[in-house]
Amino acid sequence: MQSSHAVSAVSAVFDEPNLIADAGLVPLVRLAESVGLPALVGDRLRIEDADNGAGANPTAKVMTLVAAMCAGADSIDDTNRLRHGAMGRLFGGVRAPSTLGTFLRAFTHGHNRQLHSVHRDFLARLARATPLLPGLEQVAFVDIDPTHRRVYGRAKQGAEVGRFKGVRTLHPILATLSTPLARPVIAAVRLRRGKAADARGAGPFTAEALTATRQAGASGTVIVRADSQFYNADVVAACRRANARFSVTVRMNPHVAAAISAIDEDAWTAIRYPEAFVDPDTGELVSDAEVAETTYTAFTGRKKAEHVTARLIVRRVRRLNAEVAAGQGELFTAWRYHPVFTDSPFEMLQAELQHRQHATIEQVIADGKSSALAHLPSGDFQANAAWLTLWATAHNLLRAAGALAGTFHARATTVTLRAHLVHVPARIARTARKFTLHLPERWPWQHDFTDLFAAAHAPPAR
């Protein structure tokens, strides 16, 4: 590609009042309205005692923040993106960044709990109104994982130097909901201090994620997947109270090692993975392994009522012993063991494969860090907690839009969804009371955009 005109023949003037940069927000906002997000906010979120009217009209402020995040806002100032060109003709109630910042800083822990309720109900409504989670009534997976978000500035409440030396972070925890046919959506999120232990509050958080999962329509088998930091009695108990299954990585300890050593050598099943994956302990690519299982009783250090007996599925990976003489490594092989404690109803190899697919939650975290979680923008901890929940709401709205747009976009990342379906420039034309969006000719994804637009603007089903 090259310029088609001389430099002197091209100029730029910001003077067109009928243009917008993000026409995809039209069907997105309409979709949010049709499933009742404004009504949920108006009914649940009450910030009545805030100073300077900060809590007034929370519906308009939440809708502004969610729409801005769908368009890629990663700071409060970025919400100004919604105040250009003809946006004021298409949308009412758009609030200024200064107003939104004051609104977020008015949040308390109780207000954030109200916002969590809005998020859960909105997800449930999206799941009923769109093909967001196909197969949810049969099998669903809830994945739990923490992450750290680096922040700057000494005034950030809750930011601490923890796991990463010299780096101040806040410490969110996420729970995603997915099916074998659908990309993950976010069932629950929490913001924690930078030094908070990975499993801090994991039991109640698991219970809340499972409540959201059932509320969204998961009536079949639900399996909670997590890494070893969530191998504790509280998480397993929360799963059992909610009639859900668990699949949790186990750290090696003498009891687990003894259980593995008791497995008969003939019980190991050799498998070859079609696509090599990275060993989380060594960083090596793994394409061959062996899998076996045994029965194991966990949490024996607690009172007997809390003991749990279930399956211990173990994957072992062959690794040559680098310390032996050259050429003799095959005679002195060593094994790396990866045990998983689970009560999954699926057969061994399928259960082991499903557990490794827990890594899908990393894509959700990466999506967040490339958009609204690039920063946690406020110095106030509760404001950042609200920002985190609003990002989760925007993420789910984008995923629902992708599901309505078609098969490709149902599985695309949120970065792709914004590039293909949201960041579409349009010129607004008005005839009497009717607006027409004139979109770019030969837009590569015009059919998917049209499907999304038609679905979002369809009259509600009776």
N, C-alpha and C positions, 0 to 999 in steps of 0.2 A: 504494500500500500504506500502511496505517496501523495503529496498535496497536488491538487489539480489546478491551483491558481497561484499566481505570484503573491508574495507577502504583501505587497502594497495594495492588492485587490481584495484583501480579506480584513474585516473589522468585526468587533463584537460589541453589542449594545444590549443591556438588560432593560428592555422596554415593552415586552409583550405581556399584556395582562390576561391573555386567554390560554396560557400554557401551564401545564403542571408536569413535574418530573416523575411522579410516582402514581400513575393511573391505577396500578394494581391495588392501591389502598381502597379504591371504590368498592370492589367486590369483597375485600377483606373486612372492611368496617360493616358492610351490609350483612356479611355472614355472622359477625360477632353480635350484631343487633338482632338478627333473626333467631339466634339460639338463646338470647336473653342476657348477655353480659351486662348491658347497662342496668337492667332491672335487678340483677343480682347485686351489683355494687350499691345501687340505691337502697336496697332492702337490708344488706348485711353490714355495710361499712359506715360506721357512725363516728365522726371525729367532731364532736359538738363542743368540746371545751378548749379547742385550740385558740391561740391568740391571733389577732388580726384577721379573723375569718379564714384561716388556713384550711379548715376542714369543710368549708362551704362547697356545695355542688361537687362531691367526690366523683360522681359519674363522669362528668366532662373531663376531669383531670385524669382519671384512670384510662378512659378511652383515648385521650391524647397520648399518654405515655405508652400504651400498648401499640397504638398505630405507629408512633415514632420508632419503637423497637422493631416492629415488622419491617420498617423501611431502613433499618440498620443503625439507629441511634445507639451510641455507646456512652453518652454523657447527657446530662440535663440540657446543656446548651444545644446539643444536636436536635432537640425537639423543635427548634426553630425551623427545621426543614419543612414542617407542616404549614408554614405561614408565607408561602411564596405564590406568585402568579395567581391562578384562578382557584387555588385551594379553598379560599373563603367562600366561593360560590357553591362548592360541592359539599363542604363540611361546615357545620356550625359548632360552636362551643370549643374551638381549639384554644388552648391556654398558652400563655407565654412561658418561657423557661423559668423566669423568676418566680412566677406563681406556682409552677410545678415543684420547684425546689423547696419553697416554703411549705407546700402541701406534704412532701415526703418527710420533711423534718418534724412535722407534727405527729408522726406515727409513734405509737408506743407498742410494747409487746402485745397488749390486748388488741390493738388495731391490726397488727400483723396476723393475729389468729383469725380475726374476721376476714382478712384478705385471703388467708389459706382456705377458708370455707368457700369463698367466691371461686377460687381457683379449682377446687375439687368439683363443685357443682357445674362449673363451665366445662370442664373436661367431660363430665358425664353427659352433658347436653350435646357437646360436639360428637361424642361417640354414638349417640342415638341419631343425630341428624345427618351425619356424613359417613362415608366408608373409611373412617379413620383407623379402625382396628378390626379388620376382617378376621373372623375366626375366634373372636374374644370369648364367645360362649363355650368354646371347646378347650383351648389351652392358652394360658397367658403367663408371661414371665415378668416378674418384678425384679429389677436389678438395682442394687444399692451400692453407692460408691462415694467417697469424699473427694474433694479436690482442694487445692490451695490457690488463692488468687492474690498475686502480688499487688500491694498498694503502696502509695508514696505519701509522704507528709506525716509529720508527728501528731497531727491533730485527729487522725483516723481512730475513732473509738473501736476498741477490740483488736486492732492490728498489732501483732506481736511477732517477734523472731522465734520461730519454732523449729520445724524440721529442716528448713533450708537456712544454713548459716549466713547471717548477715542480711537476710531478706525478710522484710515485714509482710505478713500475709493475713488475710481473713480466710476462714476455713468452711466453705459451704459443704453440705451433704445433699445428695440427690437420690431420688428413687424414680426410675423410669418404668414404663409399662409398655410391653410389646407383645406381639404374637408371631408365630412362624411366618406369617404373611405380611406383617406390617412393621414399619420402622418405629423406633421408640418415641413415645410422648412422655411428658414429665408428670408423674403422679404426685410427687411431694418434693419440697425443697426446704432447707433450713440454713440460716447463716449462723456461724459459730466463731468464737474468738480464734486467733491464729494458733494458740498453743493447745486448743482443745484436742483431747485424744480422738483418734479416728472413730472409735466406737461410742463416744459420749452420746448418751440419749438414744442409742441405736434401737433398743427395745420399743419404746413408745413411737419412735419414728417409723419403724417397720409396721407397727400396728396401724398408724395413720395412713401409710402408703397402701396397705391392704384394704383399708376402708374405702379409699379412693378407687381402688381397683374393682372392688365389688360394686361400688356405686356406678362405675362406668359400664357395668354389664357383664363382668367376668363371672359366669355361673358354673364354669367347668373347673378343670384342674388349673391351679395357680401355683407356680414354683418361684420361690424367692431365691435369687442367686446373689452371692457376695463373695468377696475375698476373705483372706484369713483374719483380717482385723475385726470382722464381724462374727467370728466363730466364738459365740458365747451363749450361755443358757437363756439370756433375756430375748435374743433374736429368735431362737428356736421356739421358745415358749410363745412369743407373739405370733409366729407362724401357725402353731398348733391351735391357739385360741381362735384364729381366723379361718380354721379349716383349710390352711394352705400347706404346701410342701416346701422343703428347704433344700438348698444345694450350696454348701459353703466350703471353701477351701480350708484345709487344716494345716497348721504349721507342724513340722516334725517335732516330736517329743518322745521320750522313752516309751510311753504307752502306745503311741501310734506306730513307732518303729517296731515294737514287739508284735503288734497285730499284723504288720506287713510281713515281717520275717516268718510268721506262721503260715503264710499263703503258700500252698504247694506249687512247686515250679511248673507243674503241668497245667496249672489253672490260668497261666498268663496267655492272653490272646494277642497275637501280633497284628498290628494295623499299620497301614500306610496312608498318610494324609495326602489327598489330591493337591492341596496347596500348603506349602511349608508355612509354619508359624514360628514366631519368636519365643524361645524359652524365656520366661520372665526372670529366671535366676541368673542365667548366663548371657543372654542376648544372642545365643546361637540359633540358627534356623533349624527347625526340627521337622522332618518328614516321615520318620519311622518311630514307632513306640510300641509298647506292650501294655495291656490293660488287664487288671484282675479286680476282684472284689471280695470282701469278707464282711462279717458282722462286727460292729464295734459299739461299745457303750461309752458315751461321752459324759463329761461333767461329773465324774465320780467323786470329785473333791467336794461337791455340794451335798445337801441332804438328799436322801434316797428318792424322794418324790420328784426331784429335778433331774435324775439320771435319764438319759435318752439313748435308746438302742436303735440303731438304724444301719444303713449300708455304708461301708467305707470303700469307695471306688478309687483305685490307685492307678495312675498312669506312670510308667517308668520309661525313661529315655536313656538309651545306651550312650555312654561317653567314654572315649578311649582314655586310658590312664597315661598321662603325659610323662610320668616319672619313670616308667619302665624303659628298657632298652629299645632302641629304634627297631621297628619291624615286629615287635612282640606285643603291641598294644591289644590286639584281638584276644590274646591269651589272658589278659589281666584287665578285663573290662570293669568299669564302674557304672553304677546306675544313679540317676537322679529320680527321686520319687515325688509325685505330685498327688497327694491324697485329697479326696473330696468326701465330706460327710453329708449324706443325703438320704431322704426317704422318697426319692423320685419313684413314680410308678412305672417308669419306662425301663426297657431292658438296658443292660450295662453299657454297651457302646453308644447307644442313643443318648443315655443320660450323661455320659462323659462328654459327648459332642455338645450337647445343650449347655453344659456348664461352661465350656470354653467360649461359647457365644455370649457369655456375660460381658465380654469386651465391647459389645455394641454400645454400652453406656459411655465409653470413651469418646465416641463420635458426637454424642449429645454435648458432652463437656467441651469438646473442641469447637462445636458450633457456637456454644455460648461465649467462649473466649474470643471468637472471631467476630462477635457482634456486641450485644449489650453487656456482656461480662468482660469486655476488654478493659473496663474500669468498673470499680464500685465507687460511684462518683461523689458521694457525700462524706463529710466528716462524721456524720451521725450514724451510729450502728443500726438503729431501727429504720432509718431512712434507707440504708443499704439493704437491709433485710426485705423491705417492701420492694425495692428495685429488683431484687433477686426473684421474688414471687411474680412480679409483673413480667419479667423476662420469661419465666416458665409459662405464663399465660399466653404471651405473644408467640412463643415457640409452638405451643399446641395449636394456636390459631393458624400459623403458617403450615403446619403439618396437615391440618384439615383442608386448607386451601389446596395443597398439593394433591391430596387424595381426590378432591373434586376435579382437579385439572386433568388427571389421567394417570396411566400406569407409570410412566417415567417419572413424573414429578411426585408421585406418591412415595418414591424411594429416594428422591434427590435430597441433598443436604440443604439446610436452610440458606446457605450462601447462594446456591443455585436457584432456589425458589425466589429469592429476592432479585437476582439478576434476570431471571426469565419472566417472572410474573408480577413483580412489584415495581421495579425500576423501568417502567414503560412510559415514555413521554407521550403526552396527549395535548391536543388543542381542543378547547371547549367551545362548542357552538350552541346557541340557545335559540329555540323557536317557540314562541309563546311561553308555556310553562315546561317545556321539555328540553333537557340537556342531551347533547350528543358528544361523545368522546371520539375525536378523530385521531386514530392511532397510526403509528408508522406503517407504511405499505411494506409488504414482504417481511414483516417481523417473524423471525424463524419459529416462534412458539405461539403464533396467533391462534391456532386451533385450541391449544390447551387453555390459553387465556380466555377464549370465547366460551369454552365449557365451564370454566370457573365462574365467569361473569353470569352466565345463564343460570347456573345452579344457585348462586348466591342471591339472585334477584327473582327466583321462582317464588310463586305464592306459597305460603306455608301449607303443609299437608293437614287435612282435617283429621 
